[in-house]
Amino acid sequence: MEWLRRIRPGWWLDAALLAALALITVLLAARSGWLFRLARAVADWADAHRPGWADSAAYVLNFLGQGTPLTLLCLAVAVVIGWRRRSLRPLLPVLAGFALTYVTIGSMKIIFGRQAPTAYTPDRVQLFAGVGDPLYVSYPSGHVANAVVWYTVLTVLLRPWLPPRWWYAIRFVPPAVVCFTTTYQSFHWLTDTIAGLLLGLLLGRLIDRVDFDLLPLPGRLR
């Protein structure tokens, strides 16, 4: 198990992230009044304080969390590094990021069936309001979770060449920006954003724990 790195501050933080995500989901499923009021209050404030220039800027910056371009960017970086190293290993964190985000984000959106603040249905703030309806896919925020995961993958790939300040900047600044923009534009409820952040941090830490250079590979893939 040498390929599984123990990254401080250890597994307790992963457990705390999972517990926090479970707690906020349970409270929303139980229709916690104060969480609903908070979500509506933040959405109402954003709608009342969104001049044209700010709306345009937030719209552009929100693309920092677009899953497909981020996946393709990481894939391109991995291919270049793999070509130079004559190895398939740089592709492994990209595959891990794709698998984890595909299974978790997509499944949770379908299961919890919550609509965005911009919808006009009266029950849009509730979970399970439209299970199976393609319009009810707001919880958790995919943009936020994708931003956290894919910028983590990018820093994993570029780790040997990144000075610490750039490592932290790439890993944390874009997700922070997306957390603000996706909530400010009412693409997601505040609780969607928080859930996406918790999920993304959990998945990102799982990816960062693996030493892909030591991961056992079968046959010729070595």
C-alpha positions in Angstrom: 0.0 0.0 0.0 3.0 2.3 -0.5 1.1 4.0 -3.4 -1.5 5.4 -0.9 0.1 8.4 0.7 -0.9 9.7 4.1 -1.5 13.4 3.7 -1.7 15.5 6.8 -3.9 16.2 8.6 -5.0 12.6 8.0 -8.2 10.8 7.4 -10.1 12.6 10.1 -10.5 15.6 7.8 -12.0 13.3 5.1 -14.4 11.9 7.6 -15.3 15.4 8.8 -16.0 16.5 5.1 -18.2 13.4 4.6 -20.1 14.0 7.8 -20.7 17.7 7.0 -22.0 16.8 3.6 -24.3 14.1 5.1 -25.5 16.5 7.7 -26.5 19.3 5.3 -28.2 16.8 3.1 -30.2 15.3 5.9 -31.2 18.7 7.1 -32.4 19.7 3.6 -34.2 16.4 3.2 -35.9 17.1 6.5 -36.9 20.5 5.2 -35.1 22.4 7.8 -36.8 25.8 7.9 -33.7 27.9 8.7 -31.7 26.4 5.9 -34.4 27.1 3.4 -34.8 30.7 4.7 -31.0 31.2 4.4 -30.9 29.8 0.9 -33.8 32.1 -0.2 -32.4 35.1 1.5 -29.0 34.8 -0.2 -30.7 34.2 -3.6 -33.0 37.2 -3.1 -30.1 39.4 -2.1 -28.1 38.3 -5.2 -31.1 39.0 -7.5 -31.4 42.5 -6.0 -27.7 43.4 -6.2 -26.7 42.3 -9.7 -26.0 45.2 -12.0 -25.2 44.4 -15.6 -21.4 44.7 -15.4 -21.3 42.4 -12.3 -23.6 39.9 -13.9 -21.4 39.7 -17.1 -18.2 39.4 -15.1 -19.7 36.7 -12.9 -21.0 34.8 -15.9 -17.5 34.7 -17.5 -15.7 33.8 -14.3 -18.2 31.0 -13.7 -16.7 29.1 -16.7 -13.7 28.4 -14.4 -15.8 25.6 -13.1 -17.0 24.1 -16.4 -16.3 20.4 -16.2 -15.7 19.4 -19.8 -13.1 22.1 -20.6 -11.3 21.4 -17.3 -11.3 17.6 -18.1 -9.9 18.2 -21.6 -7.3 20.6 -20.2 -6.1 18.1 -17.6 -6.1 15.4 -20.3 -4.0 17.5 -22.6 -1.5 18.2 -19.9 -1.4 14.5 -18.9 -0.8 13.4 -22.6 2.1 15.9 -22.9 3.7 14.8 -19.7 3.1 11.1 -20.5 4.7 11.5 -23.9 7.8 13.0 -22.4 8.0 10.4 -19.8 7.0 7.5 -22.1 4.5 6.5 -19.5 0.7 6.1 -19.1 0.8 7.0 -15.5 0.1 10.8 -15.9 -3.3 9.7 -17.4 -4.3 8.0 -14.1 -5.2 11.0 -12.0 -7.3 12.3 -14.9 -9.2 9.0 -15.2 -9.6 9.0 -11.4 -11.0 12.5 -11.5 -13.4 11.7 -14.3 -14.7 8.5 -12.6 -15.2 10.1 -9.2 -17.0 13.1 -10.5 -19.1 11.2 -12.9 -20.3 8.7 -10.3 -20.9 11.1 -7.4 -22.0 14.4 -8.9 -24.3 13.0 -11.5 -25.9 10.4 -9.2 -26.5 12.9 -6.4 -28.2 15.4 -8.7 -30.6 12.7 -10.0 -31.3 11.3 -6.5 -32.0 14.5 -4.7 -34.0 16.3 -7.5 -33.6 19.9 -6.6 -34.2 22.8 -8.9 -32.1 26.0 -9.2 -33.2 29.4 -7.7 -33.9 30.7 -11.2 -36.8 28.2 -11.6 -40.4 29.3 -11.1 -41.8 26.3 -9.3 -42.8 27.0 -5.7 -41.1 23.9 -4.4 -37.7 24.5 -6.1 -35.8 25.0 -2.8 -36.8 21.5 -1.6 -35.0 18.2 -2.2 -36.9 15.3 -3.9 -39.3 17.8 -5.5 -38.7 16.5 -9.0 -36.8 13.2 -8.9 -36.3 12.0 -12.4 -37.1 15.4 -14.0 -34.0 16.7 -16.0 -34.7 20.2 -14.7 -34.2 19.2 -11.1 -30.4 18.7 -11.0 -29.2 21.5 -8.8 -27.9 19.7 -5.7 -24.9 19.6 -5.3 -23.3 22.3 -7.4 -21.4 20.5 -10.2 -19.5 23.6 -11.1 -18.0 23.9 -7.6 -17.3 20.2 -7.2 -15.7 20.0 -10.6 -13.6 23.1 -10.0 -12.2 21.7 -6.8 -11.5 18.2 -8.3 -10.0 19.3 -11.6 -7.7 22.0 -10.3 -6.5 19.4 -7.8 -5.8 17.0 -10.6 -4.0 19.8 -12.5 -1.7 20.5 -9.5 -1.1 16.8 -9.1 0.1 16.7 -12.7 2.2 19.8 -12.4 3.5 19.3 -8.9 7.2 18.8 -9.8 7.3 22.2 -11.6 5.0 24.3 -9.4 6.4 26.5 -6.7 4.3 26.5 -3.5 2.6 29.8 -4.1 1.4 28.7 -7.6 0.3 25.4 -6.2 -2.0 27.0 -3.7 -3.2 29.7 -6.2 -4.2 27.1 -8.8 -5.7 24.8 -6.4 -7.8 27.2 -4.3 -8.4 30.5 -6.1 -10.5 29.2 -9.1 -12.9 27.1 -6.8 -13.3 30.1 -4.5 -14.3 32.3 -7.4 -16.7 29.7 -8.7 -18.3 29.3 -5.3 -19.1 33.0 -5.4 -20.2 33.3 -9.0 -22.5 30.3 -9.2 -24.3 31.5 -6.0 -24.3 35.2 -7.0 -25.9 34.4 -10.4 -28.5 32.2 -8.7 -27.4 29.2 -10.7 -27.4 27.4 -7.4 -28.7 27.8 -3.9 -26.1 28.6 -1.3 -26.5 25.1 0.2 -25.9 23.6 -3.3 -22.6 25.5 -3.4 -21.6 24.4 0.1 -22.4 20.7 -0.7 -20.5 20.9 -3.9 -17.5 22.4 -2.1 -17.6 19.6 0.6 -17.9 16.9 -2.1 -15.1 18.4 -4.2 -12.7 18.7 -1.3 -13.4 15.1 -0.3 -12.8 13.8 -3.8 -9.8 16.0 -4.3 -8.2 14.7 -1.1 -8.8 11.1 -2.2 -7.0 11.8 -5.5 -4.2 13.6 -3.8 -3.6 10.7 -1.5 -2.6 8.3 -4.3 1.0 8.1 -5.5 0.2 7.3 -9.1 3.9 6.6 -9.8 3.7 3.6 -7.4 0.2 2.4 -8.3 0.4 -1.2 -9.5 -0.3 -1.6 -13.2 -1.0 -4.9 -15.0 1.2 -6.3 -17.7 2.5 -4.1 -20.5 0.8 -1.0 -18.9 3.8 -0.8 -16.6 
